Amino acid sequence: MKIMRQIEPWLFLAPSLIVILAVFGYPVIRLIQLSTQKTIEGVTRFTGLATFGTLLRDDIFLKAVTNSLYLLLCIPVMVFIALLLAILLFERVRGWQTYRSILFLPYLLPITVVGLVFAYFFELNGAFNDLLRAVGLDRLALEWLGNSRLALPTVMVVIIWKEVGFGMILFLARLMSVEEDLFDAARIDGAGWWQLQRYVTVPQLATVIEFFSVVSVITMLSWVFGYVYTMTFGGPANATIVTEFYIYQKAFRFNQMNLAAAASLLLLLVTWVFIFLELRLRNRSGLREVSG
Amino acid sequence: MKLAKKPSLWVGKLSRQLILLAAATVSLIPLYFMVISALKGREEYLENKWGLPSVPVLTNFVTSLVQESTPNRYFNSLVLTVGAVAISTLFACLAAYAFARLRFPGKNTLFNMILALMVVPPVVMVVPMFVSMARLKLVNTYEGVILIYVGILLPFSVYLLTNFFETIPQAIVDAGRIDGCNNLGIFFRIMLPLSAPALVTLIVVNSMWVWNELLIALIFLQKDDLKTVMVGVSAMRGRYYLDVPATMAGLLIATIPIIILYLFGQRYFIRGLTSGAVK
């Protein structure tokens, strides 16, 4: 009976743990193998860190990492816009529920669809440039995704467009769980609009803003494949290549599995740092207690 | 409150409306662009990008449905969505019950480890998984892809359900125990029925995720008759480069299930996606 009691939890956990080991555990071991070995003409040799050396000397890889870091610039913009929208909605502006539904919609649309629609939208003779020409800004009608200096910022605009709704909905949900008295008290004390936001809203949202920022860092570093694949395919001339796309390209276009594995391992280590940070934030801010 | 504030109040209201109206417009433009373009002929699209179609044409939908074997793609996406969501929900329920209600050594550590997996980039697993699955002949099978999806969905599902199970009052569980329920009985007769809202939330959010997924479907289902809706449309741009309206029709057909899901299950989306951060 006692043994049954000890075993029982593991029986409940077993199906999940087996899948998780197969999908996460085993691949990590394979990654270490793949990135430290090389098979030439059927003979597998241990190559140590040589693959990592090759990787770090590859200009395209360095370009991909730089671009991935560039994407982080989206985050402050996203936080700002999401904050503004959440505050306006929270003030129960007339029609706020309809606005909320509309503003949240981009986040749910498939990245593939969003990416392709924007790819046409930003073409040289696309709808966006038509609009610019119509208002006399002909000089600004550029090839947004085909120009190596503009392509990455354009992709970033699309990412912000799609991801901002998530921040907004998080912030709004948090604001709605704040005691109304807190706002009333501040108003009675004579706080103006800016003061109210500065001293009540933003501090109340601090933990959620942190949470959203860390989640967004992870998104930017490792969940943006779909945008690049559909909008630019990494081009022009690798201007929009990101780490994720580099891995895809090396593994499935050029069949350089060892290089792809080494890059994957590095990406995993970097995200690991942020995952750790996220867990720390979660524990520190007591997020677990207030969730569910 | 004071009289002097009245005009600024009015200005404030107007500017709020304007900001939200502008944001809503920007949010809807791609959708608008997609719908009107899908209803235009090829020539009309070139001349008139923003306006409504003079005469709406439906041929683009026919092109997209017939030439792109859309029904087949829909079937594939549906199999993956139903399979992955059903299995991951069942497994996650069981695990969440253990985390929320049973005692065992190393519980918190294990829970945190699973939590951490929530954000592991899928692309990291793709390379080694592909190598292994090629050897096991699981590439180009539904099973292989469903296995990967279940793995990716599990951490979030376990997290959401554990938190929900923890909110179910212990008194109800104790009452069940007094009535002679064992753990499995409590799980099926008490926890699951009481968790219906959380389960619906989870199913809605996870279904959307699987339907929208591109990377894994692209790599693991390369045979043409196994391709998913998203993989299918991602290739349309190359194939119909000069026929933008046909592509737009394809994109619209791919998006409709998500929009329907959103119209009916909006509150579940909001609840599901904000859990983990707020009450």
Interface residues (C-beta under 8 A of the other chain):
Chain A: Q6 E8 P9 W10 F12 L13 P15 S16 L17 V19 I20 A22 V23 F24 Y26 P27 V28 R30 L31 L34 I81 L84 L85 L88 L89 E91 V93 R94 G95 W96 Y99 S101 I102 L103 F104 L105 P106 Y107 L108 L109 P110 I111 T112 V113 V114 L116 V117 F118 A119 Y120 F121 N125 G126 A127 D130 L131 W161 G165 F166 I169 L170 A173 R174 S177 W193 V208 F211 F212 V215 I218 L221 S222 W223 F225 G226 Y229 T230 E244 I247 Y248 A251 F252 M257 A260 A261 S264 L265 L267 L268 T271 W272 F274 I275 F276 E278 L279 R282 L287 R288 V290 S291 G292
Chain B: G12 K13 R16 Q17 I19 L20 A23 A24 V26 S27 L28 I29 P30 L31 F33 M34 S37 L46 K49 W50 L90 F91 A92 L94 A95 Y97 A98 L102 R103 F104 L110 N112 I114 L115 A116 L117 V119 V120 P121 P122 V123 V124 M125 V126 V127 P128 M129 F130 V131 S132 L147 I148 V150 G151 I152 L154 P155 V158 L160 N163 F164 E166 T167 N183 F187 M208 W211 N212 L214 L215 L218 I219 M230 V233 S234 M236 R237 V244 T247 M248 L251 A254 T255 I258 Y262 Q266 F269 I270 L273 T274 S275 G276 A277 V278 K279
